[in-house]
């Protein structure tokens, strides 16, 4: 990338992922803020609701762009971000009843969202198939299925009376970070060809979110300073998702 040609906001944005990781590593290695136990369920649920609102906005724009162009990568993109937002709010709500079940649900949602983002990025990079018929039906079915599957997983998590950590958090977070980083890399490669501001900010949003998950690997306890650094990174990544919508979303479609 020709960093010298970037505006100050873009240069500032590029600096945030490594800053997040460095800050978390420093806090974790030196044990700063480990005694903090600030983890109110109401606040976590409110953050999940905010992420859901942003995700719905991005999913709506993706659906609108898919209806205009028919490119499947846009449909997968909308499903991915909708899955991310839905599981964020459901994970917080389930955690208010069963912390272990809520954590498991959130980790499952992250892996699913990361995989779907990688599919969208791969289609964008290698050339997305295009559909010309039943576009509204495809969007409605895909989005409805995403929400129903998420709700079904939440009900299953609640009724399973899960205790402990059936899905190891660190490997799950590391896998999610790799999926998001891989998707960010492919989107950034397409950006180098198109110089689309949408692709720049969207790939940065994915990278920032991925590094936020990396910071959580250094957390010792829920609610310590490291974990809130990661949560802040997820919120920052969500803000970059919104910034990416300033440009025309259909530029994500393959040429």
C-alpha positions in Angstrom: 0.0 0.0 0.0 1.2 3.5 -0.7 0.9 4.7 2.9 2.3 8.2 2.0 -0.8 8.9 -0.1 -3.1 8.0 2.8 -5.0 10.7 4.6 -4.4 11.2 8.3 -7.6 9.3 9.3 -6.5 6.3 7.3 -3.0 6.4 8.8 -4.5 6.7 12.3 -6.8 3.8 11.5 -3.9 1.6 10.3 -2.1 2.2 13.6 -5.0 1.0 15.8 -4.7 -2.8 15.4 -1.0 -3.1 16.5 -1.6 -0.5 19.2 -4.4 -2.7 20.6 -2.2 -5.8 20.6 0.8 -4.0 22.1 -1.3 -2.4 24.9 -2.9 -5.7 25.8 0.4 -7.6 25.8 1.9 -4.9 28.0 -1.0 -5.0 30.5 -1.1 -8.8 30.5 2.7 -9.4 30.9 3.1 -6.9 33.7 -0.2 -7.8 35.3 -1.6 -4.3 35.2 -5.3 -4.1 36.2 -5.6 -7.8 37.0 -7.4 -7.0 40.2 -10.2 -5.2 38.3 -13.5 -7.1 38.2 -15.8 -4.7 36.4 -18.1 -6.9 34.3 -21.7 -5.7 34.7 -24.0 -7.9 32.6 -26.3 -4.9 31.8 -23.4 -3.0 30.3 -22.2 -6.1 28.4 -25.7 -6.6 27.0 -25.9 -2.9 26.0 -22.6 -3.2 24.1 -24.0 -6.3 22.4 -27.1 -4.3 21.5 -25.0 -1.5 20.0 -23.0 -4.0 18.0 -26.2 -5.6 16.8 -27.6 -2.2 15.6 -24.4 -1.6 13.7 -24.5 -5.1 12.2 -28.1 -4.7 11.1 -27.2 -1.4 9.3 -24.3 -3.1 7.5 -26.4 -6.1 6.7 -29.2 -3.9 5.3 -26.8 -2.1 3.1 -25.2 -5.3 2.0 -28.7 -6.7 1.1 -29.6 -3.6 -0.8 -26.4 -3.8 -2.8 -27.0 -7.5 -3.5 -30.4 -6.7 -4.8 -28.8 -4.2 -7.1 -26.0 -6.3 -8.4 -26.7 -10.0 -7.7 -23.2 -10.7 -6.5 -23.2 -13.6 -3.9 -20.2 -12.2 -2.0 -22.4 -9.3 -0.9 -25.0 -11.8 0.4 -22.4 -13.7 2.4 -21.1 -10.4 3.7 -24.5 -9.5 5.0 -25.1 -12.9 6.6 -21.6 -12.8 8.2 -22.1 -9.4 9.9 -25.7 -10.2 10.9 -24.4 -13.4 12.5 -21.7 -11.4 14.4 -24.3 -8.9 15.7 -27.0 -11.4 16.6 -24.6 -13.6 18.6 -23.1 -10.6 20.3 -26.5 -9.7 21.9 -27.6 -13.3 22.4 -24.3 -14.1 24.1 -24.8 -11.3 26.5 -28.4 -12.2 27.3 -27.5 -15.9 27.9 -24.6 -14.9 30.1 -27.0 -13.1 32.4 -28.5 -16.6 33.1 -25.5 -18.9 32.6 -22.1 -17.3 32.2 -20.5 -20.5 30.8 -23.4 -21.0 28.3 -23.2 -17.4 27.2 -19.4 -17.6 26.7 -19.8 -20.7 24.6 -22.5 -19.2 22.5 -20.5 -16.1 21.8 -17.4 -18.1 20.8 -19.5 -20.3 18.4 -20.9 -17.1 16.9 -17.5 -15.6 16.4 -16.2 -18.7 14.6 -19.3 -18.8 12.4 -19.0 -15.0 11.6 -15.3 -15.4 10.8 -15.9 -18.3 8.5 -18.7 -16.5 6.6 -16.5 -13.3 6.3 -13.7 -15.4 4.9 -16.1 -17.0 2.3 -17.2 -13.5 1.3 -13.7 -12.2 1.0 -12.6 -15.3 -1.0 -15.5 -14.7 -3.4 -14.6 -11.0 -3.7 -10.9 -11.8 -4.4 -11.3 -14.7 -6.8 -14.5 -13.5 -8.6 -18.0 -13.8 -7.2 -20.8 -15.6 -8.9 -23.8 -13.5 -9.9 -27.4 -14.3 -9.5 -30.1 -12.6 -11.6 -33.3 -14.1 -10.3 -35.1 -14.5 -6.9 -32.8 -12.0 -5.2 -35.3 -10.9 -2.6 -36.1 -14.5 -1.8 -32.4 -15.3 -1.4 -31.9 -12.4 1.0 -35.0 -13.1 3.0 -34.2 -16.8 3.3 -30.5 -16.3 4.2 -31.2 -13.6 6.8 -34.1 -15.4 8.4 -32.1 -18.6 8.6 -29.2 -16.8 10.2 -31.5 -15.3 13.0 -33.3 -18.6 13.5 -30.1 -20.7 13.8 -28.7 -18.1 16.3 -31.9 -18.3 18.4 -31.9 -22.1 18.3 -28.3 -22.2 19.5 -29.1 -19.7 22.3 -32.0 -21.9 23.4 -29.8 -25.0 23.2 -27.1 -23.3 25.3 -29.7 -22.3 28.0 -31.3 -25.7 28.2 -28.0 -27.6 28.2 -27.0 -26.3 31.7 -23.5 -25.9 30.5 -20.8 -25.5 33.2 -17.1 -24.8 32.9 -15.6 -24.2 29.4 -16.6 -27.0 27.0 -15.0 -25.0 24.2 -11.5 -23.8 25.2 -11.6 -20.0 25.0 -8.0 -19.3 23.8 -8.0 -21.7 20.8 -11.5 -20.5 19.8 -10.4 -16.8 20.0 -7.2 -17.5 18.2 -9.1 -19.3 15.4 -11.5 -16.5 15.1 -8.7 -13.9 14.9 -7.1 -15.9 12.1 -10.4 -16.1 10.2 -11.0 -12.4 10.5 -7.4 -11.6 9.6 -7.5 -13.9 6.5 -10.7 -12.1 5.4 -9.1 -8.7 6.0 -6.1 -9.7 4.0 -8.2 -10.8 1.0 -10.3 -7.7 1.1 -7.2 -5.5 1.3 -5.7 -7.3 -1.8 -8.9 -6.3 -3.7 -8.5 -2.8 -2.3 -5.0 -2.6 -3.9 -6.7 -3.2 -7.3 -9.7 -1.0 -6.9 -8.6 1.6 -4.3 -12.2 1.5 -3.0 -12.5 3.4 0.3 -15.3 0.9 1.2 -12.8 -2.0 1.0 -10.1 0.0 2.9 -12.3 0.6 5.9 -14.0 -2.8 5.8 -10.7 -4.7 5.7 -9.4 -2.4 8.5 -12.6 -3.1 10.5 -12.0 -6.9 10.2 -8.3 -6.5 11.1 -9.1 -4.3 14.1 -11.7 -6.8 15.3 -9.2 -9.6 14.9 -6.6 -7.9 16.9 -9.2 -7.2 19.6 -9.7 -11.0 19.9 -6.0 -11.4 20.1 -5.9 -8.9 23.1 -8.5 -11.1 24.9 -5.9 -13.9 24.8 -3.9 -11.9 27.4 -6.8 -11.5 29.8 -6.6 -13.3 33.1 -10.1 -12.5 34.4 -13.4 -11.3 32.9 -13.6 -7.6 33.6 -9.9 -6.8 33.9 -8.2 -4.0 32.0 -7.1 -6.3 29.2 -10.5 -7.7 28.6 -11.9 -4.1 28.4 -9.1 -3.3 25.9 -10.4 -6.1 23.7 -14.0 -5.0 24.1 -12.9 -1.5 23.1 -11.2 -2.9 20.1 -14.4 -4.7 19.0 -16.3 -1.4 19.4 -13.7 0.4 17.3 -13.9 -2.2 14.6 -17.7 -1.7 14.6 -17.1 2.0 14.1 -14.9 1.2 11.1 -17.7 -0.9 9.7 -19.9 2.1 9.8 -17.3 4.3 8.2 -17.0 1.8 5.3 -20.6 2.5 4.5 -19.9 6.1 3.5 -18.6 4.7 0.1 -20.8 2.8 -2.3 -21.2 -0.8 -1.0 -21.5 -2.3 -4.4 -17.8 -1.7 -5.0 -17.3 -4.9 -3.0 -18.6 -6.8 -6.0 -16.2 -8.5 -8.3 -15.4 -6.9 -11.7 
